[in-house]
């Protein structure tokens, strides 16, 4: 077991041992969640601020529930009702939160690097809940947890990530996590959204959808990130769906045991047919369930927890 991080800012700077420590600890927390009493005192007396400056459903709610299960005091910061509106900076906002004794800041921000910036100006521990198109580390950790739980091992698996890679923080964090754990990652999508430069991260790039689907043990779909695209990167949504959307005909070309994942929110009928999103090979809601245990594990380890043995 190893964990040497003060903050969780990205997956790029984690070792494979540290990733596995999170996954093993999350497995123990998932077991705790199946007990009659689901709460543990690990963060009693600690204050966690959820500083979400960009919309979120899954990440925000599962962090809040994880903090409740760990017995922390919680502050949910609402950007729209804050003095951001009066021109207060992110740094001043965070310093004020720390002046109120915040021990942890969980931040989602549209600017890449916002969590790294806070980690340099605060004593509090900082967790990146998604920064621009840079990284979304807890999403990749919960995806790795889900794959390991279903497939037993990640090493040697073929994982295809299909969709808008260029603007996706989920793609970047998953490429780092899955390649560190020994998976072969292939990226596929329109060439404008899947530049060949991603190969420098240790993954493959193909523009042949059939080839990307046929080899996959795990098919990770991504939505088009309209909010981050500064110009139209392809002719239109209907053409995207026709060329890259996962429909029955394309699903028939995959291995029968290949599993389908998506970080959400899904756009039914665009990157995935509605029926496929709900089929038994889809892990989409299982990923959400596992996010709770993974976020509990991250908070626990950042608070000085040593690993799953402490939860036995
Ligand atoms: N997967 C994910 O980050 O979803 P939210 O934006 O709803 O948190």
Boltz pocket constraint, residues with backbone or C-beta under 6 A from the ligand:
constraints:
  - pocket:
      binder: B
      contacts: [[A, 55], [A, 56], [A, 57], [A, 58], [A, 59], [A, 60], [A, 129], [A, 130], [A, 136], [A, 139], [A, 263], [A, 264], [A, 265]]
      max_distance: 6.0
